[in-house]
Amino acid sequence: MTSATQQSPADASTVRYTGVAQALHWIMALLILFSAGLGLLLDDWPRASKIFMVNIHAQVGMVVLYLLLARIWWRRKNTPPELPPEVSEISRRVSHPAHMLIYVLMLAVPLVGIVAFVWHARVLDFGFFSINFGIKSDKAIYERAEDIHLWLTYGLLALVTGHAIAALWHHFISRDAVLVRMLPAAKSSAGKLAEAKSP
């Protein structure tokens, strides 16, 4: 039996993020990890397929940028749930600036990547059509942008890793509802039974 001081993190009364916010969070997380992994491995791809993989990397990065803008818009329209009352003061103080820094890097990484892509005179190929930005290759610009893009990516991955570790700590060690707020609510047994009986 769970006591009041040892509340289950899966408490059905937990106030969660909206379904849209949850979907944006998890889709972006997967795309960021995929794009970052692809980018870090680009030098290991055969030369014949490298241009294709660079295009995939760039396109996924642009999707992340679009989803980030959608996420910011949605967040402004829908106030995120408050942290559970049992969360410590130090976690409260660290949470907001850490999240804001992640947002800043999620914006900066693709923007700098676009600079590197465009000033490398690359063509964005979508298969059915392509976009040629018409800018001549400038090694001084794209090499600097690629270096900045790489280090910003390292910073973003470090923060995302810390974010994930903190969420797991809250869920399995602190036993609070921090992580649960970003998970879909499980249907109660009564709800499942009602669905089973409905025609």
C-alpha positions as a Markdown table, in Angstrom:
| # | Residue | x | y | z |
|---|---|---|---|---|
| 1 | Met | 0.0 | 0.0 | 0.0 |
| 2 | Thr | 1.4 | 3.4 | -0.9 |
| 3 | Ser | 1.6 | 6.0 | 1.8 |
| 4 | Ala | 1.1 | 9.8 | 1.4 |
| 5 | Thr | 4.8 | 10.3 | 1.7 |
| 6 | Gln | 5.7 | 7.6 | -0.8 |
| 7 | Gln | 3.2 | 8.4 | -3.5 |
| 8 | Ser | 3.4 | 6.3 | -6.7 |
| 9 | Pro | 4.8 | 8.3 | -9.6 |
| 10 | Ala | 2.0 | 6.9 | -11.7 |
| 11 | Asp | -0.7 | 8.5 | -9.6 |
| 12 | Ala | -3.8 | 8.9 | -11.9 |
| 13 | Ser | -4.4 | 12.4 | -10.4 |
| 14 | Thr | -1.1 | 13.7 | -11.8 |
| 15 | Val | -1.6 | 16.8 | -14.0 |
| 16 | Arg | 0.1 | 16.1 | -17.3 |
| 17 | Tyr | 1.3 | 18.0 | -20.3 |
| 18 | Thr | -1.2 | 18.1 | -23.2 |
| 19 | Gly | -1.1 | 15.3 | -25.7 |
| 20 | Val | 0.2 | 17.8 | -28.3 |
| 21 | Ala | 3.1 | 18.8 | -26.0 |
| 22 | Gln | 3.9 | 15.2 | -25.3 |
| 23 | Ala | 3.9 | 14.2 | -29.0 |
| 24 | Leu | 6.2 | 17.2 | -29.8 |
| 25 | His | 8.5 | 16.4 | -27.0 |
| 26 | Trp | 9.1 | 12.7 | -27.9 |
| 27 | Ile | 9.1 | 13.2 | -31.7 |
| 28 | Met | 11.7 | 15.9 | -31.3 |
| 29 | Ala | 13.8 | 13.8 | -28.9 |
| 30 | Leu | 13.9 | 11.0 | -31.4 |
| 31 | Leu | 14.7 | 13.3 | -34.4 |
| 32 | Ile | 17.4 | 15.1 | -32.5 |
| 33 | Leu | 19.1 | 11.9 | -31.5 |
| 34 | Phe | 18.8 | 10.5 | -35.1 |
| 35 | Ser | 20.1 | 13.7 | -36.7 |
| 36 | Ala | 22.9 | 14.1 | -34.2 |
| 37 | Gly | 24.0 | 10.5 | -34.6 |
| 38 | Leu | 23.9 | 10.9 | -38.4 |
| 39 | Gly | 25.9 | 14.1 | -38.3 |
| 40 | Leu | 28.6 | 12.7 | -36.0 |
| 41 | Leu | 29.0 | 9.7 | -38.4 |
| 42 | Leu | 29.1 | 11.7 | -41.6 |
| 43 | Asp | 32.9 | 11.4 | -42.1 |
| 44 | Asp | 32.5 | 7.6 | -41.8 |
| 45 | Trp | 30.1 | 7.3 | -44.7 |
| 46 | Pro | 31.4 | 6.3 | -48.2 |
| 47 | Arg | 32.0 | 9.2 | -50.4 |
| 48 | Ala | 29.4 | 8.0 | -52.9 |
| 49 | Ser | 26.6 | 8.2 | -50.3 |
| 50 | Lys | 27.9 | 11.1 | -48.2 |
| 51 | Ile | 26.0 | 13.8 | -50.2 |
| 52 | Phe | 22.7 | 11.9 | -49.7 |
| 53 | Met | 23.3 | 11.5 | -46.0 |
| 54 | Val | 24.2 | 15.2 | -45.6 |
| 55 | Asn | 20.8 | 16.0 | -47.2 |
| 56 | Ile | 19.0 | 13.7 | -44.9 |
| 57 | His | 20.8 | 15.2 | -41.9 |
| 58 | Ala | 19.9 | 18.7 | -43.1 |
| 59 | Gln | 16.3 | 17.9 | -43.8 |
| 60 | Val | 15.8 | 16.3 | -40.4 |
| 61 | Gly | 17.4 | 19.3 | -38.8 |
| 62 | Met | 15.0 | 21.6 | -40.5 |
| 63 | Val | 12.0 | 19.5 | -39.3 |
| 64 | Val | 13.4 | 19.8 | -35.8 |
| 65 | Leu | 13.5 | 23.6 | -36.3 |
| 66 | Tyr | 9.9 | 23.7 | -37.5 |
| 67 | Leu | 8.7 | 21.5 | -34.7 |
| 68 | Leu | 10.5 | 23.7 | -32.2 |
| 69 | Leu | 8.7 | 26.7 | -33.4 |
| 70 | Ala | 5.4 | 24.8 | -33.1 |
| 71 | Arg | 6.3 | 23.7 | -29.6 |
| 72 | Ile | 7.1 | 27.2 | -28.5 |
| 73 | Trp | 3.8 | 28.5 | -30.0 |
| 74 | Trp | 1.9 | 25.6 | -28.3 |
| 75 | Arg | 3.7 | 26.3 | -24.9 |
| 76 | Arg | 2.7 | 29.9 | -25.0 |
| 77 | Lys | -0.9 | 28.9 | -25.5 |
| 78 | Asn | -0.9 | 26.1 | -23.0 |
| 79 | Thr | 0.7 | 26.6 | -19.6 |
| 80 | Pro | 2.9 | 23.7 | -18.6 |
| 81 | Pro | 1.9 | 21.8 | -15.4 |
| 82 | Glu | 3.5 | 22.9 | -12.2 |
| 83 | Leu | 6.3 | 20.7 | -10.7 |
| 84 | Pro | 4.9 | 18.3 | -8.1 |
| 85 | Pro | 5.0 | 19.8 | -4.6 |
| 86 | Glu | 7.5 | 17.2 | -3.3 |
| 87 | Val | 10.2 | 18.3 | -5.8 |
| 88 | Ser | 13.2 | 19.8 | -3.9 |
| 89 | Glu | 14.1 | 23.5 | -4.1 |
| 90 | Ile | 17.4 | 22.9 | -5.9 |
| 91 | Ser | 15.5 | 20.9 | -8.6 |
| 92 | Arg | 13.1 | 23.8 | -9.0 |
| 93 | Arg | 16.0 | 26.3 | -9.3 |
| 94 | Val | 17.9 | 24.2 | -11.9 |
| 95 | Ser | 14.9 | 23.1 | -14.0 |
| 96 | His | 13.8 | 26.3 | -15.7 |
| 97 | Pro | 17.3 | 27.6 | -16.8 |
| 98 | Ala | 18.2 | 24.1 | -17.9 |
| 99 | His | 15.1 | 23.8 | -20.0 |
| 100 | Met | 15.6 | 27.3 | -21.5 |
| 101 | Leu | 19.2 | 26.4 | -22.4 |
| 102 | Ile | 18.0 | 23.3 | -24.2 |
| 103 | Tyr | 15.5 | 25.4 | -26.1 |
| 104 | Val | 18.2 | 27.9 | -27.1 |
| 105 | Leu | 20.5 | 25.1 | -28.3 |
| 106 | Met | 17.6 | 23.4 | -30.2 |
| 107 | Leu | 17.2 | 26.7 | -32.1 |
| 108 | Ala | 20.9 | 27.5 | -32.5 |
| 109 | Val | 22.1 | 24.1 | -33.7 |
| 110 | Pro | 19.9 | 23.9 | -36.9 |
| 111 | Leu | 20.4 | 27.6 | -37.7 |
| 112 | Val | 24.1 | 27.3 | -37.6 |
| 113 | Gly | 23.8 | 24.1 | -39.6 |
| 114 | Ile | 21.9 | 25.9 | -42.3 |
| 115 | Val | 24.7 | 28.5 | -42.5 |
| 116 | Ala | 27.2 | 25.6 | -43.0 |
| 117 | Phe | 25.0 | 23.9 | -45.5 |
| 118 | Val | 24.3 | 27.0 | -47.6 |
| 119 | Trp | 27.8 | 28.4 | -47.7 |
| 120 | His | 29.1 | 25.0 | -48.6 |
| 121 | Ala | 27.1 | 25.6 | -51.8 |
| 122 | Arg | 25.1 | 22.4 | -51.2 |
| 123 | Val | 21.8 | 21.8 | -52.9 |
| 124 | Leu | 18.9 | 20.7 | -50.7 |
| 125 | Asp | 17.5 | 17.7 | -52.6 |
| 126 | Phe | 14.0 | 16.5 | -51.7 |
| 127 | Gly | 13.9 | 13.9 | -54.5 |
| 128 | Phe | 10.9 | 15.4 | -56.3 |
| 129 | Phe | 12.5 | 18.8 | -56.3 |
| 130 | Ser | 15.6 | 20.6 | -55.1 |
| 131 | Ile | 16.5 | 24.0 | -53.7 |
| 132 | Asn | 19.7 | 25.6 | -54.9 |
| 133 | Phe | 20.4 | 28.6 | -52.7 |
| 134 | Gly | 22.7 | 30.1 | -55.4 |
| 135 | Ile | 25.5 | 31.0 | -52.9 |
| 136 | Lys | 29.1 | 30.3 | -53.8 |
| 137 | Ser | 31.1 | 28.1 | -51.6 |
| 138 | Asp | 33.0 | 30.0 | -49.0 |
| 139 | Lys | 35.4 | 27.8 | -47.0 |
| 140 | Ala | 36.1 | 30.4 | -44.3 |
| 141 | Ile | 32.4 | 30.6 | -43.5 |
| 142 | Tyr | 31.3 | 27.0 | -43.8 |
| 143 | Glu | 34.3 | 25.6 | -41.9 |
| 144 | Arg | 33.7 | 28.0 | -39.0 |
| 145 | Ala | 30.0 | 27.3 | -39.0 |
| 146 | Glu | 30.6 | 23.5 | -39.1 |
| 147 | Asp | 32.9 | 23.8 | -36.1 |
| 148 | Ile | 30.3 | 25.9 | -34.1 |
| 149 | His | 27.5 | 23.5 | -35.2 |
| 150 | Leu | 29.5 | 20.5 | -33.9 |
| 151 | Trp | 30.3 | 22.0 | -30.5 |
| 152 | Leu | 26.7 | 23.3 | -30.1 |
| 153 | Thr | 25.6 | 19.7 | -30.9 |
| 154 | Tyr | 27.9 | 18.3 | -28.2 |
| 155 | Gly | 26.4 | 20.9 | -25.7 |
| 156 | Leu | 22.8 | 19.9 | -26.7 |
| 157 | Leu | 23.5 | 16.2 | -26.3 |
| 158 | Ala | 25.1 | 16.8 | -22.9 |
| 159 | Leu | 22.1 | 18.7 | -21.7 |
| 160 | Val | 19.6 | 16.2 | -23.2 |
| 161 | Thr | 21.5 | 13.4 | -21.4 |
| 162 | Gly | 21.5 | 15.3 | -18.1 |
| 163 | His | 17.8 | 16.0 | -18.7 |
| 164 | Ala | 17.1 | 12.3 | -19.2 |
| 165 | Ile | 19.1 | 11.2 | -16.2 |
| 166 | Ala | 17.3 | 13.8 | -14.0 |
| 167 | Ala | 13.9 | 12.5 | -15.2 |
| 168 | Leu | 14.8 | 8.9 | -14.4 |
| 169 | Trp | 16.1 | 10.0 | -11.0 |
| 170 | His | 12.8 | 11.7 | -10.2 |
| 171 | His | 10.9 | 8.6 | -11.4 |
| 172 | Phe | 12.9 | 5.8 | -9.8 |
| 173 | Ile | 14.7 | 7.4 | -6.9 |
| 174 | Ser | 12.6 | 10.4 | -5.8 |
| 175 | Arg | 9.4 | 8.6 | -6.8 |
| 176 | Asp | 7.7 | 11.8 | -7.8 |
| 177 | Ala | 5.6 | 12.6 | -10.9 |
| 178 | Val | 8.0 | 14.7 | -12.8 |
| 179 | Leu | 8.5 | 12.2 | -15.7 |
| 180 | Val | 4.9 | 11.0 | -15.5 |
| 181 | Arg | 3.7 | 14.5 | -16.5 |
| 182 | Met | 5.2 | 13.9 | -20.0 |
| 183 | Leu | 3.7 | 10.4 | -20.4 |
| 184 | Pro | 0.2 | 9.5 | -21.6 |
| 185 | Ala | -2.3 | 8.8 | -18.8 |
| 186 | Ala | -2.9 | 5.1 | -18.4 |
| 187 | Lys | -6.6 | 4.2 | -18.5 |
| 188 | Ser | -8.0 | 2.9 | -15.3 |
| 189 | Ser | -9.4 | -0.6 | -15.0 |
| 190 | Ala | -12.9 | 0.9 | -14.7 |
| 191 | Gly | -12.4 | 2.8 | -17.9 |
| 192 | Lys | -11.1 | -0.2 | -19.8 |
| 193 | Leu | -14.1 | -2.3 | -18.6 |
| 194 | Ala | -16.5 | 0.4 | -19.7 |
| 195 | Glu | -14.8 | 0.5 | -23.2 |
| 196 | Ala | -15.1 | -3.3 | -23.4 |
| 197 | Lys | -18.8 | -3.3 | -22.6 |
| 198 | Ser | -19.6 | -0.4 | -25.0 |
| 199 | Pro | -21.0 | -1.5 | -28.4 |
